[in-house]
Amino acid sequence: MNLLLNPKNYRDRNYPDARSKEIMLKTIQWFEDKGLARQKEQYHDKEFCKDFQDFVTKEGIFETLFLPKGYGSDPNQYYSTYRMYEFSEICGFYGAAYWYTYHVSTLGLDPVLLGDNEEAKHKAAKKLKDNALCAFGLSEKEHGADIYSSEMKLTPKGDGTYVANGSKYYIGNGNVASTVTVFGKIEGTDEYVFFVVDSAHPNYELIKNIVDCNQQFVAEFALHDYPITDAEILSRGPKAWDDMLNTINICKFNIGSGATGIVTHSFYEALNHAYHRNLYGKKVTDFAHVKRLFSDAWLRIMGMKLFGLRATDYMRIANENDKRYLLFNPVMKMKVAIQGELVHELLWDIIAAKGFEKDIYFEQAVAELRGFPKLEGTRHVNMALIAKLIPSYMFMPAEFEEIGRIIDDRNDDFLFHQGTTHGYAKTKFHDYHIAYNSLAHLPNVKVYMEQIEAYKEYLMVSGPNLSKQMRDFDYLLAVGELFTMVAYGQLIIESAKIEGISDEVMNQMFDMFVRDFSAFAVDLYGKPLNTDEQVEKIQKMIRRPVVNQAEFEKVLNEEVFSLVDVYIQNP
């Protein structure tokens, strides 16, 4: 079964309401009506996607997607990570500028929805009807991701009101957003505060667009004695800090789904080109290396999609006693986006110079996707979060009720009530062996399980010394990449069972994952911090997959090459 998004043959994701499907179909139709030529013209002209802003505002799309139960004009309103996933994927499929406009709007609105100010929530919901775009004022020019050092100040005037002064940097939609949430401190204290401003206010100065390579408007803005009352203050103190981190928890999930959309479009374009091209009297797709490149590209995208769908389930069922999403979310952000970069490298090796042509989607896609793994925390920051969960995940499994695919109209309440960010490392997970044992009959899954056991042995011989070694971020990344592979494979297996993916596809996918695991192990093997005991265990992780050429050809011909010409964007 092919899970890849195909706008020309839209697969209904079994939404429980007509409105959800309507949003996806209208969005696809809007892009297809625009067509590739006009889309590329706007891209090369670096034209801010005002037309997309007008479309999502007129159709009320962000109002439906972004607002939890109890807000907005629809009595049946609910917030669903499941439909957010698909909309994000569709936006990425057509262009990162549209995705980015959507993504930073969720970032901008969520501090309002997470905050303590009910009046501000309803006001922001109403504003979506006139201007759906929001902005998230967090980063600063001199501090970047060092959010502890915010210099944005809110100064009390003594009459119960305040004035805001300071500047923000790297702020998407900062040119047009009517809801701009701003993170800062109360003047003269270390108390954090979240408040909301409007980019149209005269005391809001739009300084410049700090990027000049695409359609995004990534603003530098300043507030000059911007008047603030309690009506604009969203949260203060530790709550403001938690709301900032929890906003990122919700929204960085979009990065993986957006990346999946981008590379899916690139894949169709590359496959169509190569399949119909002859070189040296031979069809390009008959070359052995091209077969492997296309197979690996498709399997990686399938893995991205399977992981994303399953991670969505864990986002939706999260509660005070089930915070497994705190691992799967940063994996979605980082691992899936980097997998997308690998897909592009595979495809570019096939289409070569074609990938530079200005009139195709691919040229745009490879440039835009490069930024995705760097958004909402660097690879290092996200891996540091992930690595904190190694002991709990690998050695202290808990019991949880089994869950299926969560596609209903429940409101994802907990995401807006995540509470304190303390106790992260104590998060509990179910036993990863359950998933792997279900496919232990597949030769490459069996090899992969042996690699995981060798990794576990490495962790055990490392002992307390490992935490000291991982203070070196280079070493941390190497250890964390291997851990991430364990969680990545687990959710893919769980998702494949739900989606009915064949054993042949899964065995070929784990052929690739065995190679990935070995490559990460070789990288760790070369680190100078390793002890002799660690080196011995690392060597056990380096394995080769069980080759099955007949199965490889079957998957290639019946799955991968069956996608030739199934999608071509309207001209």
C-alpha positions in Angstrom: 0.0 0.0 0.0 1.3 3.4 -0.9 0.8 6.1 1.7 2.4 8.9 -0.2 0.3 12.1 -0.6 -1.0 12.3 -4.1 -3.2 15.4 -4.7 -4.5 14.0 -8.0 -5.8 11.0 -6.3 -6.5 12.3 -2.8 -6.8 9.5 -0.3 -9.5 10.3 2.3 -7.8 10.0 5.7 -11.2 9.0 7.2 -12.0 12.2 9.0 -15.0 12.2 11.2 -16.4 15.4 9.8 -16.9 16.9 6.3 -15.2 20.2 7.2 -11.8 18.5 7.7 -11.8 16.9 4.3 -13.1 20.1 2.7 -10.1 22.0 4.0 -7.7 19.6 2.4 -9.5 19.4 -0.9 -9.9 23.2 -1.2 -6.3 23.7 -0.3 -5.1 21.2 -2.9 -7.4 22.8 -5.5 -6.1 26.3 -4.7 -2.6 25.2 -5.4 -3.4 23.2 -8.5 -5.4 26.1 -9.9 -2.4 28.3 -9.4 -0.2 25.9 -11.3 3.5 25.2 -11.2 4.5 28.1 -13.6 2.9 30.8 -11.5 4.1 29.2 -8.3 7.7 29.2 -9.5 7.4 32.8 -10.8 6.4 33.9 -7.3 9.2 31.9 -5.8 11.9 33.4 -8.0 10.4 36.9 -7.6 10.6 36.3 -3.8 7.0 37.4 -3.5 5.5 37.1 -0.1 2.6 34.7 -0.3 -0.1 37.2 0.3 -2.4 35.2 -2.0 -2.2 32.3 0.4 -2.9 34.6 3.4 -6.0 35.8 1.6 -7.1 32.2 0.8 -6.7 30.8 4.3 -8.4 33.9 5.8 -11.3 33.8 3.4 -11.9 30.1 3.9 -11.5 30.2 7.7 -8.9 27.4 7.5 -6.7 28.5 10.4 -9.7 29.2 12.6 -10.8 25.5 12.1 -7.3 24.0 12.4 -5.8 26.0 15.2 -8.5 26.6 17.8 -9.3 24.1 20.5 -12.8 23.4 21.7 -14.7 26.4 23.1 -13.1 29.0 20.8 -14.1 30.3 17.4 -17.5 30.4 15.8 -18.0 26.7 15.2 -19.8 24.9 18.0 -18.2 21.6 16.9 -14.7 23.1 17.0 -11.9 20.8 18.0 -8.1 20.8 17.8 -6.7 17.7 16.0 -3.0 17.0 15.5 -4.1 14.4 12.9 -5.5 17.0 10.5 -2.8 19.5 11.4 -0.4 16.8 10.2 -2.0 16.5 6.8 -2.4 20.2 6.2 1.2 20.7 7.1 2.2 18.0 4.6 0.0 19.5 1.9 1.6 23.0 2.4 5.1 21.5 2.3 4.2 19.6 -0.8 3.6 22.8 -2.7 6.3 25.0 -1.2 8.0 25.9 2.1 6.9 29.5 2.0 3.2 28.4 2.4 4.2 25.9 5.0 6.3 28.5 6.9 3.4 31.0 6.9 1.2 28.3 8.4 3.8 27.0 10.8 4.8 30.4 12.4 1.1 31.2 12.7 0.6 28.2 14.9 3.6 29.3 16.9 2.2 32.8 17.2 -1.3 31.8 18.3 -0.5 29.0 20.8 1.0 31.2 23.6 -2.4 32.9 23.6 -4.2 29.6 23.8 -1.8 28.3 26.5 -2.0 31.5 28.5 -4.2 32.6 31.4 -6.0 35.4 29.7 -9.4 34.2 28.4 -10.3 37.6 27.0 -7.2 37.5 24.9 -8.0 34.0 23.6 -11.4 35.0 22.3 -10.0 38.3 20.8 -7.2 36.4 18.9 -9.8 33.9 17.7 -11.9 36.7 16.2 -8.8 38.3 14.6 -8.3 35.1 12.5 -11.4 36.0 10.5 -9.8 39.2 9.2 -6.2 38.1 9.1 -5.3 34.5 9.7 -1.5 35.1 10.1 0.2 35.2 13.5 3.8 35.6 14.6 5.9 34.3 17.5 8.2 36.9 19.0 10.8 34.9 20.8 14.3 35.0 19.3 16.6 38.1 19.5 19.5 39.2 17.3 22.2 39.0 19.9 20.9 35.9 21.7 19.4 33.6 19.1 18.2 30.4 20.8 19.5 31.7 24.2 16.0 32.5 25.5 17.3 33.0 29.0 18.9 36.2 28.0 15.9 38.0 26.5 16.3 41.8 26.5 12.7 42.6 25.6 11.3 44.5 28.6 7.9 45.3 29.9 8.1 48.3 32.2 5.3 49.1 34.7 4.1 52.7 34.5 2.7 52.7 38.0 -1.0 53.1 37.0 -1.5 49.4 36.2 -0.3 49.7 32.6 3.0 49.0 30.9 5.2 49.9 28.0 7.2 47.4 26.0 10.6 48.2 24.6 13.0 46.0 22.7 13.5 44.1 19.5 13.0 40.6 18.1 14.7 38.8 15.3 14.0 35.8 13.1 10.2 36.4 13.3 8.2 34.8 10.5 5.1 36.7 9.4 6.3 39.7 11.5 5.4 42.0 8.6 1.7 41.3 8.5 0.6 39.4 11.7 -2.3 40.9 13.7 -1.5 38.6 16.6 2.2 38.8 17.5 3.0 37.1 20.8 6.1 38.5 22.4 8.3 36.9 25.1 10.3 39.1 27.5 10.9 40.1 31.1 9.4 42.6 33.5 11.8 45.5 33.7 14.2 45.3 36.8 13.3 41.6 37.4 14.0 38.1 36.1 10.3 37.5 35.8 9.3 36.2 32.3 6.2 37.5 30.6 4.2 36.8 27.4 2.2 39.5 25.9 0.5 40.2 22.6 0.9 43.1 20.1 -0.3 44.0 16.6 2.2 44.6 13.7 -0.1 47.4 12.4 0.3 49.5 15.7 2.3 52.7 15.2 4.6 51.8 18.1 5.6 48.6 16.3 8.5 49.2 13.9 9.1 46.7 11.1 12.8 47.1 10.6 13.5 44.6 7.8 13.2 41.2 6.3 16.5 39.5 7.4 16.4 36.9 4.7 16.7 37.4 0.9 16.7 34.0 -0.5 13.0 33.0 -0.8 9.4 34.1 -0.3 9.4 34.1 3.5 9.3 37.3 5.4 11.5 36.7 8.5 11.3 40.0 10.4 13.3 42.1 12.6 11.0 44.3 14.6 11.2 46.7 17.5 8.7 47.9 20.0 9.0 51.6 21.1 7.0 52.4 24.3 4.3 50.0 23.0 1.4 50.4 25.4 0.3 47.2 27.1 -2.5 46.6 29.6 -3.5 43.5 31.5 -5.7 42.7 28.6 -2.6 42.0 26.5 -0.6 40.0 29.1 -1.0 36.3 28.5 1.1 34.8 31.2 3.8 35.7 33.7 6.6 34.0 35.7 7.2 30.3 35.5 4.0 29.9 33.6 5.3 32.1 30.8 8.4 30.1 30.6 6.5 26.8 30.4 4.1 28.2 27.8 7.0 29.2 25.6 8.5 25.7 25.7 5.1 24.0 25.4 4.3 26.1 22.4 7.4 24.8 20.7 6.4 21.3 21.8 3.2 21.6 19.9 4.4 23.3 16.8 7.8 21.8 16.0 5.9 18.6 15.1 5.0 20.5 11.9 8.6 20.4 10.7 8.5 16.6 10.1 5.2 16.6 8.2 6.2 19.6 6.1 9.4 17.9 5.2 7.5 14.8 4.2 5.3 16.8 1.9 8.3 18.5 0.2 10.2 15.3 -0.6 7.1 13.5 -1.7 6.6 16.1 -4.5 10.3 15.9 -5.3 10.1 12.1 -5.6 7.3 12.2 -8.1 9.1 14.7 -10.2 12.4 12.8 -10.2 10.7 9.5 -10.9 8.7 10.8 -13.8 11.8 12.4 -15.3 14.1 9.3 -14.9 11.5 6.7 -16.0 11.0 8.4 -19.4 14.7 9.1 -20.0 17.1 7.0 -22.0 20.9 7.2 -21.7 23.5 5.1 -23.6 20.7 3.1 -25.2 19.2 2.1 -21.8 16.3 3.3 -19.7 17.7 5.3 -16.7 15.5 3.3 -14.3 17.2 0.1 -15.5 20.6 1.0 -14.1 21.4 -0.9 -11.0 22.5 2.1 -9.0 19.4 4.1 -10.0 17.2 1.2 -8.8 18.9 1.3 -5.4 18.6 5.0 -5.2 14.9 5.1 -6.0 14.2 2.2 -3.7 16.0 3.8 -0.7 14.3 7.2 -1.5 10.9 5.7 -1.5 11.5 3.6 1.6 12.8 6.6 3.5 9.7 8.6 2.6 7.5 5.7 3.6 9.3 5.6 6.9 8.9 9.3 7.4 5.2 9.0 6.7 4.7 6.0 8.9 6.6 7.5 11.8 4.7 10.8 11.5 1.3 9.2 11.5 2.1 7.1 14.6 3.7 10.0 16.4 0.5 11.9 15.8 -1.4 9.2 17.7 0.9 9.8 20.7 0.4 13.5 20.5 -3.3 13.0 20.5 -3.6 10.6 23.5 -1.1 12.6 25.7 -2.2 13.2 29.3 -0.6 13.8 32.7 0.3 10.1 33.0 1.3 9.6 29.3 3.9 12.0 28.0 5.5 9.7 25.4 5.1 12.5 22.9 8.0 14.3 24.6 10.3 11.8 22.8 8.5 11.2 19.6 7.9 14.9 19.0 11.6 16.0 18.8 12.3 12.8 16.7 9.6 14.0 14.3 11.2 17.4 14.2 14.8 16.4 13.7 15.0 12.8 12.4 12.2 13.1 9.9 13.5 16.4 8.5 17.0 15.0 8.1 15.6 11.9 6.4 14.1 14.3 3.9 17.5 15.8 3.2 18.8 12.3 2.6 16.0 11.6 0.2 16.9 14.7 -1.8 20.5 13.6 -2.0 19.4 10.2 -3.4 17.1 11.8 -6.0 19.6 14.4 -7.0 22.2 11.7 -7.7 19.7 10.4 -10.2 18.4 13.5 -12.0 21.8 15.3 -11.7 21.8 18.6 -13.7 18.0 18.5 -14.0 17.8 19.4 -10.4 19.1 22.9 -11.1 16.5 23.8 -13.6 14.4 26.8 -12.6 11.1 25.7 -13.9 10.7 22.5 -11.8 9.8 22.1 -8.2 12.9 20.2 -7.3 15.2 23.2 -7.6 13.1 25.0 -5.0 12.6 22.0 -2.8 16.3 21.2 -2.1 17.0 24.8 -1.2 14.1 25.2 1.1 14.3 21.9 2.9 17.8 22.6 4.1 16.5 24.9 6.7 14.0 22.6 8.3 16.2 20.7 10.7 17.6 24.0 11.9 14.2 25.4 12.9 12.8 25.3 16.5 16.1 24.3 18.1 19.2 23.0 16.4 20.0 19.3 15.9 22.2 19.5 19.0 19.5 21.0 21.2 16.9 18.5 20.1 19.3 15.6 20.5 20.2 16.8 24.0 16.5 16.5 24.9 16.2 13.1 23.3 19.3 11.7 25.0 17.9 12.5 28.4 15.3 9.9 27.8 17.7 7.0 27.0 17.6 5.4 30.5 13.9 5.5 30.9 13.2 4.2 27.3 15.8 1.5 27.1 15.8 0.1 30.7 12.6 1.1 32.6 9.5 0.3 30.4 6.1 0.9 31.8 2.7 -0.6 30.8 0.3 1.4 28.7 -2.9 0.4 27.0 -2.5 -0.3 23.3 -3.8 2.4 21.1 -4.8 2.4 17.4 -4.9 5.2 14.8 -6.6 8.2 16.5 -8.7 9.9 13.8 -11.8 10.9 15.7 -13.0 14.4 16.6 -11.6 14.5 20.1 -10.1 17.7 21.2 -6.4 17.3 21.9 -6.9 18.9 25.3 -3.6 18.1 27.0 -1.5 19.9 24.5 -2.9 23.1 25.8 -2.6 22.1 29.4 0.9 20.5 29.4 1.8 22.2 32.7 5.3 22.4 34.1 8.3 21.3 32.0 10.1 19.8 35.0 10.6 16.0 35.3 11.3 15.5 31.6 13.8 12.7 32.1 11.3 10.7 34.2 9.0 10.2 31.2 7.9 6.6 30.9 7.5 4.5 27.7 6.1 1.2 26.8 8.4 -1.7 26.0 9.9 -1.3 22.5 10.4 -5.1 22.2 6.6 -5.5 21.7 6.8 -3.8 18.3 10.0 -5.4 17.2 8.9 -8.9 18.3 5.9 -8.6 16.0 8.2 -8.5 13.0 11.0 -10.7 14.3 10.3 -13.2 11.6 11.7 -10.8 9.0 15.4 -11.3 8.5 16.4 -7.7 8.5 14.3 -6.8 11.5 16.0 -9.7 13.3 19.4 -8.2 12.5 18.3 -4.8 13.6 17.1 -6.2 16.9 20.6 -7.7 17.4 22.1 -4.2 16.7 19.8 -2.7 19.3 20.8 -5.3 21.9 24.5 -4.5 21.1 23.6 -0.8 21.7 22.0 -1.7 25.0 25.1 -3.6 26.0 27.2 -0.5 25.1 25.0 1.6 27.3 25.4 -0.9 30.2 29.2 -1.0 30.0 29.3 2.8 29.7 27.6 3.3 33.1 27.7 6.7 34.8 30.7 7.7 32.7 28.4 8.1 29.7 26.8 11.2 31.1 30.2 12.8 31.4 31.2 11.7 27.9 28.0 13.2 26.5 28.9 16.7 27.7 30.9 16.6 24.5 28.2 17.4 22.0 30.0 15.6 19.2 29.8 12.4 21.3 26.3 13.1 22.4 25.1 13.3 18.7 26.7 10.0 17.9 25.1 8.2 20.9 21.8 9.9 20.3 21.6 9.0 16.7 21.7 5.3 17.6 19.0 5.8 20.3 16.8 7.7 17.9 17.0 4.8 15.4 15.5 2.5 18.1 12.4 4.8 18.7 12.1 5.5 15.0 11.9 1.9 14.0 9.5 1.1 16.8 6.9 3.6 15.7 7.3 2.7 12.1 6.5 -0.9 12.9 3.5 0.0 14.9 2.2 2.3 12.1 2.9 -0.3 9.4 0.7 -2.8 11.2 -2.2 -0.3 11.3 -1.8 0.7 7.6 -1.4 -2.8 6.3 2.1 -2.5 4.9 3.5 -5.7 3.5 6.3 -7.8 5.0 8.3 -7.4 1.8 8.3 -3.6 2.2 9.1 -3.8 5.8 12.0 -6.2 5.3 13.4 -3.9 2.6 13.0 -0.9 4.8 15.0 -2.5 7.6 17.6 -3.6 5.1 18.2 0.2 4.8 17.9 0.8 8.5 20.5 -1.9 9.3 22.8 0.0 7.0 22.0 3.3 8.7 22.5 1.8 12.2 25.9 0.5 11.1 26.9 3.8 9.7 26.0 5.6 13.0 27.9 2.9 14.9 31.0 3.5 12.7 30.8 7.2 13.5 30.6 6.4 17.2 33.4 3.9 16.9 35.8 6.7 15.7 35.2 8.9 18.7 38.3 9.4 20.9 36.4 9.4 24.1 35.5 5.7 23.9 36.8 3.2 26.4 38.1 -0.3 25.3 34.9 -1.8 26.6 32.7 0.6 24.7 34.6 -0.1 21.5 34.0 -3.8 21.8 30.3 -3.3 22.1 30.2 -0.7 19.3 31.8 -3.2 16.9 28.9 -5.6 17.6 26.5 -3.0 16.2 28.2 -2.9 12.8 26.2 -5.4 10.7 25.2 -6.0 7.1 21.6 -6.6 6.0 20.3 -9.9 4.8 20.1 -9.5 1.0 17.1 -10.6 -0.9 17.4 -9.5 -4.5 14.1 -11.0 -5.6 12.2 -9.2 -2.9 14.1 -6.0 -3.7 13.0 -6.2 -7.4 9.4 -7.0 -6.4 9.1 -4.0 -4.1 10.8 -1.8 -6.7 8.5 -2.8 -9.5 5.2 -3.3 -7.7 5.5 -0.3 -5.3 8.1 2.3 -6.4 7.8 2.2 -10.2 4.0 1.9 -9.9 4.1 5.6 -9.0 5.4 6.7 -12.4 3.2 9.6 -13.8 0.6 9.3 -11.0 1.2 12.9 -10.0 2.2 15.8 -12.2 1.4 19.3 -11.0 -0.8 21.4 -13.1 1.3 23.7 -15.4 
